[in-house]
Amino acid sequence: MAEATTARLADQDVEARLVRLDQALDSLESAPGPTTRTATEAVALLTEVYGEALARVLDRADEQLAERLAEDELLGHLLVLHDIHPEPAERRAARAVERLRPAVQERGGDVEWAGVEGQVARVRLTTGGGGCGSGCGGGGDEVTDVVRAAVLAAAPELTGVEPLTETAPAFVPLTTLTHRSAP
C-alpha cells in the first residue's frame, strides 16, 4: 500500500491563510441574511469540533509530547484559543518576556518578569541611563508595546500588561564626587 504524503505549509503561508481567513470572516459577518448566519454557525461548529479533536490528542499524549505540541507556534495558539493549553498563562507569559530580554538588553535596557496580579501581567522595564541620547535607551514606549504584544500573544487570557519602569542611573565619574570645585 502506497504511503500518502502531505505537504506542510511554511510558516509564512500559514500566516497568509490566517490573514485571508480573518478577511473572509469579516466579509461574511458584514453580509446580511440567513445564509450568513448559517455560514457563521458552520464555522463556529467546525471550530468547536477541531478544538475537541485537539483536546483528545492532548488527553492521549504523554507530558513530553504535550509540551512539544504546545511549543509549536501554530499549535500553541490553537491550544490557547480552545482553552486547553497544558501550560499556565503565567508561565507562557514569563517565557515570552525571557525570549525578548536579549533584544532589549542589546538596546541598553532590560526587561524582567515580575509576575501576575489578578489577570494583569507585570514586567519590570529598565531603560538606558541618562547622557546617552535617544539611541541607546531601552526604547521606552516602543519596548513596552513590543513586550505587551508578546505577553498577550502568549497568554491572551491575561487582560493587560503593567510595566514597572525604572531608569538606570546615569554614569557619574568618581572624581566629580570627590573633588569640589571652587565657588
Buried (B, 14 or more C-beta within 10 A) or exposed (E): EEEEEEEEEEEEEEEEEEEEEEEEEEEBEEEEEEEBEEBBEEBEEEEEEEBEEBBEBBEEBEEEEBEEBBEEEEBBBBBBBBEBBEBEBBEBBBBBBEEBBEEBEEBBBBBBBBEBEEEEBBBBBBBBBEEEEEEBBBBBEEBBEBBBEBBBBBBBEBEEBBBEBBBBEEEEEEEEEEEEEEE
